[in-house]
Amino acid sequence: MSPWTANTIDFEAVQLRIHGLGIRVETNHVVRRTGDGEVEIGGIHGQPARRLEAASVVLVTMRSPHEALYRSLVDDDAGRAATGIRSLQAAGDCLTPALLSETVFAGHLAARSLDAPDTRDDPFRIEQVPTDFEPPLPWVAR
């Protein structure tokens, strides 16, 4: 649950807010499958898979873009209609690799805008730094 905030002044506020909202935190698990009103998770240390109720699932993934799930949903009009999916949007690393904080922001924005009209008026611009970028080091002689 937001482990990086242990390095910032946000840690206590994030923890209190999440617990205050009654959100159950599942650590050391991965999503195995999503279904109608549920998600199946499995422990990364061999714990058996189990199902949890879920009205929505927002995936915040690694820095490698992976849009297979999104593309499969985009291409399955009948499946979306049959399951009642009313809106679909790609967010975070599905679009482009980013810093974890940017990915979390993108996931948060996607969750807040579920079933809302697409305005394309994002409140923040996210900078993308090339992977081969080397910042200038003033103490290194050139």
C-alpha contacts under 8 A as a table, 3 or more apart, distances in Angstrom:
res1	aa1	res2	aa2	distance
1	M	15	Q	7.83
1	M	25	V	6.88
1	M	27	T	7.18
2	S	5	T	5.85
2	S	11	F	7.90
2	S	14	V	7.75
3	P	6	A	5.76
4	W	7	N	5.68
4	W	8	T	7.31
5	T	8	T	4.89
5	T	9	I	6.96
5	T	10	D	5.49
5	T	11	F	4.51
5	T	14	V	7.80
6	A	9	I	7.57
6	A	10	D	7.51
6	A	11	F	5.14
7	N	11	F	7.58
8	T	11	F	6.32
9	I	12	E	7.37
10	D	13	A	5.42
10	D	14	V	5.95
11	F	14	V	5.34
11	F	15	Q	6.16
12	E	15	Q	5.22
12	E	16	L	6.02
13	A	16	L	5.20
13	A	17	R	5.98
14	V	17	R	5.18
14	V	18	I	6.12
15	Q	18	I	5.33
15	Q	19	H	6.18
16	L	19	H	5.29
16	L	20	G	5.68
17	R	20	G	4.90
17	R	21	L	6.14
18	I	21	L	5.33
18	I	22	G	6.69
18	I	23	I	5.68
19	H	22	G	5.11
19	H	23	I	5.72
19	H	24	R	7.44
20	G	23	I	7.55
26	E	29	H	6.57
28	N	43	G	5.91
28	N	44	I	5.62
28	N	45	H	7.52
29	H	41	I	6.12
29	H	42	G	5.35
29	H	43	G	4.22
29	H	44	I	5.33
30	V	41	I	5.46
30	V	42	G	5.55
30	V	43	G	6.42
30	V	44	I	6.72
31	V	34	T	7.53
31	V	39	V	7.03
31	V	40	E	5.99
31	V	41	I	4.51
31	V	42	G	6.59
32	R	39	V	7.65
32	R	40	E	5.39
32	R	41	I	5.18
32	R	42	G	6.34
32	R	49	A	7.75
33	R	39	V	5.84
33	R	40	E	5.03
33	R	41	I	7.10
34	T	38	E	6.01
34	T	39	V	4.28
34	T	40	E	6.09
34	T	57	V	7.91
35	G	38	E	5.14
35	G	39	V	5.93
36	D	83	T	7.10
37	G	53	E	5.74
37	G	54	A	5.04
37	G	55	A	5.20
37	G	56	S	7.56
38	E	51	R	6.50
38	E	52	L	5.47
38	E	53	E	4.31
38	E	54	A	4.57
38	E	55	A	7.03
39	V	51	R	5.65
39	V	52	L	5.39
39	V	53	E	6.41
39	V	54	A	6.06
39	V	57	V	7.83
40	E	49	A	6.48
40	E	50	R	5.47
40	E	51	R	4.28
40	E	52	L	6.24
41	I	49	A	5.35
41	I	50	R	5.56
41	I	51	R	6.35
41	I	52	L	7.68
42	G	46	G	7.57
42	G	47	Q	6.22
42	G	48	P	5.76
42	G	49	A	4.02
42	G	50	R	6.42
43	G	46	G	5.50
43	G	47	Q	4.46
43	G	48	P	6.44
43	G	49	A	6.79
44	I	47	Q	6.91
54	A	57	V	6.79
58	V	107	G	6.26
58	V	110	A	7.78
58	V	111	A	6.68
59	L	107	G	7.11
60	V	92	G	6.87
60	V	93	D	7.23
60	V	103	T	6.42
60	V	104	V	6.50
60	V	107	G	6.27
61	T	64	S	7.94
61	T	92	G	7.84
61	T	93	D	6.21
61	T	103	T	7.79
62	M	65	P	7.60
62	M	93	D	6.86
62	M	97	P	7.62
63	R	93	D	6.11
63	R	96	T	7.83
63	R	97	P	4.46
63	R	98	A	5.97
63	R	99	L	7.39
63	R	100	L	7.89
64	S	93	D	6.68
64	S	96	T	7.65
64	S	97	P	5.60
65	P	93	D	5.00
65	P	94	C	5.00
65	P	95	L	6.38
65	P	96	T	5.54
65	P	97	P	5.65
66	H	69	L	7.82
66	H	93	D	6.98
66	H	94	C	5.19
66	H	95	L	7.92
67	E	70	Y	5.17
67	E	71	R	5.96
67	E	90	A	7.99
67	E	94	C	4.98
67	E	95	L	7.37
68	A	71	R	5.12
68	A	72	S	6.00
69	L	72	S	5.14
69	L	73	L	6.25
70	Y	73	L	5.18
70	Y	74	V	6.11
70	Y	89	Q	7.81
70	Y	90	A	6.58
70	Y	94	C	7.76
71	R	74	V	4.95
71	R	75	D	6.08
72	S	75	D	5.21
72	S	76	D	6.24
73	L	76	D	5.14
73	L	77	D	7.47
73	L	79	G	7.69
73	L	80	R	6.92
74	V	77	D	6.83
74	V	88	L	7.62
76	D	79	G	5.23
76	D	80	R	6.24
77	D	80	R	5.25
77	D	81	A	6.18
78	A	81	A	5.12
78	A	82	A	6.02
79	G	82	A	5.06
79	G	83	T	6.19
80	R	83	T	5.31
80	R	84	G	6.00
80	R	85	I	4.98
80	R	86	R	7.52
81	A	84	G	5.14
81	A	85	I	6.15
81	A	86	R	7.61
82	A	85	I	7.86
85	I	88	L	7.40
86	R	115	D	6.69
87	S	114	L	7.07
87	S	115	D	5.58
89	Q	110	A	7.48
90	A	94	C	5.96
90	A	95	L	6.42
91	A	94	C	5.68
91	A	95	L	5.99
91	A	103	T	7.87
91	A	106	A	5.71
91	A	107	G	6.15
91	A	110	A	6.47
92	G	95	L	5.80
92	G	96	T	6.57
92	G	97	P	7.29
92	G	98	A	7.30
92	G	102	E	7.32
92	G	103	T	4.61
92	G	104	V	7.40
92	G	105	F	7.92
92	G	106	A	4.97
92	G	107	G	6.11
93	D	96	T	4.78
93	D	97	P	4.76
93	D	98	A	6.46
93	D	103	T	6.37
94	C	97	P	7.64
98	A	102	E	6.01
98	A	103	T	6.06
98	A	128	Q	6.91
99	L	102	E	5.27
99	L	103	T	6.30
100	L	103	T	5.01
100	L	104	V	6.08
101	S	104	V	5.11
101	S	105	F	6.17
102	E	105	F	4.96
102	E	106	A	6.14
102	E	126	I	7.01
103	T	106	A	4.99
103	T	107	G	6.13
104	V	107	G	5.07
104	V	108	H	6.01
105	F	108	H	5.00
105	F	109	L	6.04
106	A	109	L	5.07
106	A	110	A	6.07
107	G	110	A	5.01
107	G	111	A	6.12
108	H	111	A	5.15
108	H	112	R	6.19
109	L	112	R	5.15
109	L	113	S	6.14
110	A	113	S	5.17
110	A	114	L	6.17
111	A	114	L	5.39
113	S	116	A	5.15
113	S	117	P	7.83
119	T	122	D	7.94
122	D	125	R	7.19
129	V	133	F	6.80
130	P	133	F	5.34
137	L	140	V	5.66
138	P	141	A	7.71
